[in-house]
Amino acid sequence: MYERAFDVGWESLSAEEAVERMYALGIATELGHEFPEERKRLRGLASTAYERSVLDLAFEEGRREVRDVRPEHETDEGAWEELIEAADSPAPARESLSVDPSTDVPEVVDRSGALDGFDIDELGRLRFPSLLKRDEE
């Protein structure tokens, strides 16, 4: 399963790819397919204890999540597909996430009309209010 989804002959990986692979290794390990050399190579990419702990957390998270999902599937392959292969499905198109700010702004975020009735220029709205100023004697 792991070899099918990930190339084990990699030379270098980004931090994000390493975390993703470590998560998948946790899943594979819990399903009975261990890759100790791959895990050791991934941990070797970390240059600090913090980075190693992040990788270890991703591994443990994969193991935990497969325990939650496994009872819902008849086979281990089904659990793998749900957690790894289904997660690789493409994100929604950017166009579907676009918003027209001229029409889609909620009223709460829109400009308040509290000062519209007063004859104050734009800079006057930014100045300190006269009722809060000390009287100079």
C-alpha positions in Angstrom: 0.0 0.0 0.0 2.7 2.5 1.0 4.9 1.8 -2.0 1.9 2.2 -4.3 1.1 5.7 -3.0 4.7 6.9 -2.3 8.0 6.6 -4.1 10.5 5.0 -1.7 13.5 6.0 -3.8 13.4 9.7 -2.9 16.5 11.8 -2.6 15.0 14.8 -0.8 11.6 15.9 0.5 10.1 19.1 1.8 9.0 19.2 5.4 5.3 18.9 4.4 6.0 15.8 2.3 8.0 14.3 5.2 5.1 14.8 7.6 2.6 13.4 5.1 4.7 10.3 4.5 5.3 9.8 8.2 1.5 10.0 8.7 1.1 7.3 6.0 3.8 5.2 7.6 1.8 5.3 10.9 -1.3 4.1 9.0 0.7 1.3 7.2 2.3 0.2 10.4 -1.0 -0.1 12.2 -2.3 -2.1 9.2 0.7 -4.6 9.5 2.9 -3.2 6.8 6.0 -1.9 8.5 8.8 0.1 6.8 11.4 0.8 9.5 14.1 1.9 7.0 11.8 4.5 5.5 10.8 5.8 8.9 14.5 6.0 9.9 15.3 7.9 6.6 12.4 10.3 7.2 13.5 11.0 10.8 17.0 11.6 9.5 15.6 14.6 7.5 14.9 16.4 10.8 17.7 18.6 12.0 16.2 19.5 15.4 14.5 17.7 18.2 11.4 19.7 17.5 11.2 18.6 13.8 11.7 14.9 14.9 8.9 15.3 17.4 6.6 16.7 14.7 7.4 13.7 12.5 6.8 11.3 15.4 3.5 13.0 16.1 2.4 12.6 12.5 3.3 8.8 12.7 1.3 8.4 15.9 -1.6 10.4 14.5 -1.7 8.0 11.5 -1.8 5.0 13.8 -4.6 6.6 15.9 -6.7 7.6 13.0 -6.6 4.1 11.3 -7.8 2.6 14.6 -10.8 4.9 14.5 -11.6 4.2 10.8 -10.7 0.5 10.5 -13.9 -0.9 12.1 -15.9 0.9 9.4 -14.2 -1.1 6.6 -14.3 -4.8 5.7 -10.6 -4.7 4.6 -7.5 -2.9 5.5 -7.3 -1.7 1.9 -10.6 0.2 2.5 -9.2 2.0 5.6 -6.0 2.9 3.6 -8.0 4.3 0.7 -10.2 6.4 3.0 -7.3 7.9 4.9 -4.6 8.3 2.1 -5.9 7.8 -1.4 -9.2 9.7 -0.8 -7.3 12.5 0.8 -5.3 13.0 -2.4 -8.5 14.0 -4.3 -8.2 17.4 -5.9 -9.2 20.5 -4.0 -12.2 22.5 -5.3 -11.4 24.8 -8.2 -10.3 28.3 -7.2 -13.2 29.8 -9.2 -15.7 28.1 -6.9 -14.2 29.8 -3.9 -14.3 33.3 -5.3 -16.3 36.0 -3.6 -17.5 39.3 -5.1 -16.7 41.8 -2.3 -19.2 44.4 -3.7 -22.2 42.2 -3.2 -21.1 39.5 -0.8 -20.0 41.6 2.2 -22.1 40.9 5.3 -23.8 43.8 6.9 -21.8 43.3 10.1 -18.6 44.0 8.2 -20.0 46.8 6.1 -19.3 50.5 6.9 -21.2 51.9 9.8 -23.5 54.8 9.2 -23.1 56.2 12.8 -21.2 59.3 11.6 -23.1 59.9 8.4 -25.4 62.6 9.8 -22.5 64.8 11.1 -20.7 67.3 9.0 -17.2 65.9 9.5 -14.5 65.6 6.9 -12.7 62.2 6.5 -9.7 63.3 8.6 -12.1 64.6 11.3 -13.4 61.1 11.8 -9.8 60.0 12.7 -9.0 62.8 15.1 -9.4 62.6 18.9 -13.0 63.5 19.8 -13.3 67.0 21.4 -15.3 65.8 24.3 -12.3 63.7 25.4 -9.8 66.5 25.1 -8.6 68.3 28.2 -9.4 72.0 28.4 -6.2 74.0 28.1 -6.1 76.7 30.7 
